[in-house]
Amino acid sequence: MARPPAPATAPARRGPAHTRVRHGLSASFPSRPYAHRMGEFDLIQRYFMRNVATRVPLGVGDDCALLAPAPGMQLAVSSDMLVEGRHFLSTVDPARLGHKALAVNLSDLAACGAKPLAFTLALALPAVDEDWLAGFSRGLFALADAHDCELVGGDTTRGPLNICITVFGDVPAGTALLRSGARAGDDIWVSGTIGDARIALEVFRGRLSLPAEAFELARARMEQPAPRVALGMALRGIASSAVDISDGFLGDLGHVLGASRVGATVEADAAARCIALCAEDGPAAGLFDAQAQRGFALSGGDDYELAFTAPVSARAAVEAAGRASDTAVTRIGRIDAEPGLRVVDARGAPVSQRFDSFDHFA
């Protein structure tokens, strides 16, 4: 892998990894003295209690929230957990962490074509830090408001910093995008940009250096992913399958192939062109060779974009869905009847490079 020149301005507080880290970290949560002791219910009231529920019959304040899907709709439910030292550093901006904690869940709804409805938050804190809580809740609610998604309950406790969100959405019955719908001959598409978050991770690990502008762009992609909810909804009735990219494009595509009992051919160079930093006018243009770019794009992870399939006859409809949701969509492969995953270059020749996706227990 080619190493870029040293950054013009070194990134502040470089650490091992913000997310999807393969090794544990020793990181401490900030603590401050306070004039009074803030209890659990004071904390909830001050930072997580908002106006009365408007989209659900009953929200925060009772033993259970009540959700009532509209007639003909199905509930879509997903949970994700973020653990300090495994998924993020203690040095991450709390507002960005609040954003990402919800974004990774909304991305799962997007992969099913579901519209966000509500979410719960389970939060373990080693100590009460009001500055941290103010930033975290600000980032969390900014994204929640952007998607009209209400906090309806959860739990708080003392312990190592751990954030678990369960999100609820609704989707018309029979229209949800599933992993099991890919068919031989379908195109393989990816939304937005992929690979940039992995570049930021390598900087945090100390394996790469980047110019300041490039690092800040990569870091923003890692810490503040944009869940593709609008695109997922626009793809209902068009895409044959979908999955969100959290652990690496090829690894997550493999879930689709397994569920659909098909194979695939992926063009590595088309995927590499989806890296925003490495575009011709990108701040990291020319810094990485083809092999490095393929690795970032195909096995990087933490992108929270959508990988989806659709019939060849739906190409115009897919592109229209991308325009309607203001999201770039790129065709990077095809579904094959023959089992297995084949990675080729722009000429169709096999790429022998190894691509490893993230696995929590590998």
N, C-alpha and C positions, 0 to 999 in steps of 0.2 A: 504494500500500500504506500503510495507516495505521501511524504510528509510535506505539508505546506510550510511556507516561511513563518517565522515567529510573528505573533500578532503585534500590530502597531501599539495597541493598548491591551495588556493582559487582562483577561476576565477576572473580576473580583472574586475572592473566596472560592477558588477552584477546589472542588472536592471530588470524591470518587464517582458519584453518580446521582442524578436526580430521580431516576425512575427505571424500572425494569433492571435493577442491578443484580448481578449474579452472586454477590457476596454481601454479607452483613456489614453495617457501618456502626461506629460508635458515635452517636450524636445526642446532644442534650437539648431539652426543650427549655426556652427562656423562662425565667421566673423573676418576679418582682415583689417587693414588700407592699402591703396594702393596709390602709387604715382600718378596714373592716374585713371580715371573712365573707366571701361570696359563696353562697351555697348553690347546690345543683339547680334549684328552681329559680333562684335569682339570676343565675347564668342564662337559663333558657328564656326567662322573661326579658332580660336586657338585650340579648343578642339574636335570639331565634324566634321570638313571638312577634307576629306581625298582625295585620288586620284580620278580621274574621274571614274564614274561607269563602271564596267566591265561586270556585269551580267544582267543589266537592261538598256533600251535605254536612260533613263534620270534620274539622281539621285538628290542629294542635289544641290540647287542653283536656281531653278525655282519655280513658284507657285505650281506646281504639279510634282510629279515623274511619270514616265511612265513605266509600267510593261508589258511585252509581253510574256505570257506563250508559250511554244513550242506547235506545233500542237498536238492535242490529249490529252493535259494536262488541268487540272482544277486548279484554284487558291484556296488555303486554306488560310483563314484569321482569325486571333485571336488577341484580345486585353486584356491586363492586366494592372491594376493600383496598384502601391505601394504607400501608404501614410505614412509619418512619424508619429509615435505614434500609428498607427494602425497595420502596417505590419513590421516596423523595428524601432530600436532605433537610436537616433542621434549618439550613440557611435560605431555603426557598421563601420568596415573598408570600406571606399568608394570604393575600388577596388572590394571587395566582393559584395557590393551592386550593382555595375555596372554589375557584372557577373550574380547575381540573377535576376536583373530586366529583362534581356534578357532570362535567362534560363527558367523562368516560362512560357514565351511565346513559346519558342522552344519546351517545353514539350507538349503544346497543339498541335503543328504540329506533334510531334511524335505520339500522340494518334490517329491522323488521317492517319498516314503512309506517311506524306508529307515531301518533301525535302525543307529545308529553302532556300529562295530566297532573301528577303530583309526585312527591318523593318523601321519604323518611331519612333521617340522619341519626346514626349511632356514632357517638364521639367519645373516645377515651382520651383523657388529658392527664399528664403527669402533674400539672399545676395549673392554677388559674392565672392567665396572663391577659389582661384586658386589651392591651394593644394588639396582641396576636388575634384574639377573638374578634375584635372590631374589624381587622383587615380580612380575616377568613370569612366572616359572615358577609362582608361587603362584596367580596368576589363571588361568593356563592349565590347571593340574591341577585346580583347583576345579571348573571347568566340565567338564573331561574326566571326572572322577570322578562328577559328577552325571549324566552320560550313559553311564557305563560304557564309555568309549572310551579305549583304551590308546595311548600313544606307543610306536611300534615301530621308529623309526629316523629318519634325516635327515642333515643336514650342518651344519657351522658353518664360517665363514670370516671373514676381516677384510675390511671394505668398508663403504660407506654402509649405514645401518641398513635392513634389508630382511627381511621375515618372509614365508616361503612355507610354507603347510601344505597337505598332500594328505590328504584324509580318505577312509576306506573304510567302507562300510556294507553291509548285506545286506537283501534284499527277496525275498519269495517270487516265483518265476519267473512272469512274466506279469501281475504286480499293480502294478508300478511306475507312479507317476503321471508322465505325460509332458506336454509342451507341445502335442502334436499331437492331443489327444483332444476338444477343445471342439467342440460341435455347436450349430447354430442352435436357439434356444429355451432353451438352458441359462442358468441364473442365474450371475452373476458375484459372487463373495464375496471378502472380505478378512478376515484374522485380526487380532486385537489392535488396536493403535492405529497410525496412520500420520500423518506430518507433523511430529511432535514433534522428531525428529532434525534436520529442515531448519530449524526455528526456532532450535535451538541453533547450527547452522552459521552462520546469519545474525548471531547475537550474536557469535560468534567473528570473523566478518568485519567487525564494527563497524557493521553496517547496522541493527541493532535493539538495543534495550535492554529488559531484563525485570526484574521484581522478583526478588529472590534465590531465593525458593522455586520460582518458575516456571523460572528458569534451571537450577537444580540438577536438576529433574525432566527438562527437555529434554536436558540434558547426559548424564544417566544413560541416557536412551533412545538417544543417539548412541554413547556409549562402551561400554555394556554391553547390547547387544540380547539378547533371549531367543529362541534358535532354537526354532521350533515343531515339534520332532521328534515329540512325542506326538500332536499334531494331524495331522501328515502321515501317520503310521502309521494313525491312526483313520479317515482319509479314503480309505484303500485300498478299492476296490470301491464307493465312493460318488462321489468327485469324478471328473470326466471329463478334467480337465487341471489343471496347477498350475505355478507359477513362484514363486521367492522374489523379494521386492522389495528390490533393492539400488540400482538407478539411478533409481528413480522409478516409481510405480504405472503410469502410462500407458505409459511406455517399456517396462517389463517385460511388461505385458499385451500390448503389440504383438508380442512374441516368440511368445506363444500364438496370437495372431490369424494371424501369418504361418505358423506351423507347422501350424495347423489349417485354414488357408484360409477364414477366416470374418471377419466384422466384429463390431462391438460398439457398444452404447449404454451410456454410463456416466453416472450421476446425480452431478454434482459436489457438490451439497449433502449427499447421503448420505455421500459420501467425507469431506467436511469435518467431519461429525459424529464421525468416528473420531479426531480429534485430541484426545488426553487433556487437554492444557493448556487447550484452548478449550471444554471441556465446561462446562455451567452451573455446576458446582461446582468447576471447574478453576482453578488459580492465575493463568491468563491469560485468563479469561472476559471478553469484551467489549473486549479490547485490539486485535483485528484485525477488519477488515471482511470481508465475504463473499468478495471477490475474493482477498484475501491468504490466507484459509483454504483456498480451493480450490487455490491454487497450492502451498501447503505439502503438502496431502494428495495431490495428483495428480502432482506432479513433484518432490517433495522428495528422495526417495531415502534410503538408509542406514537404512531401517526394518527390514529382515530379517524382515518378516512374509510370509505366504503370500497370493498372489492365486490363486484357483482357481475352477473352474467345476463345475457339477453340474446334472443335470436338475431341472426344477421338481418332479417327483415325489419328489425326494430331500431336500426342504427339511427335513423332520422329522429325517431321518438326519444331515444336516449339523449341525443344531442339537444333536443328541445327541452327535455327535463333539466339538463344541465344549465341551459340558458335561463329557464324559468326560476331556478333556484340560485342563480348567480354562482354556479360551481363548475369549475373545469372538470371535464370527463375525458379520459384517455383510454383508447383501446390498446391492450398490450398482450393479447393472446387469444387462444381458442380452447374450447372444451373438446376432448377426444373421446371416442368410444373405448379406445385402448386404455386400460388402467395405467397409472403411474404419472409422474410429473416430469416433463421434459423442459429444460431451459436452453434456449438457442440464442445466437447473436443475430444481428440485423440481416445476415446472409442465410440464416436458417441452419447454420452449423451448430452442433452441440457445444454448450459451455461446460467445461469440466470443473469449474470453480465450485467449492462447497458453500452451501448457504445454511446457516443454523439460525432457527428462530428461538425466541425465549421460552423457557420452561421453568416454572417456579421450583420444581423439584429435581431438575436435571443436575 
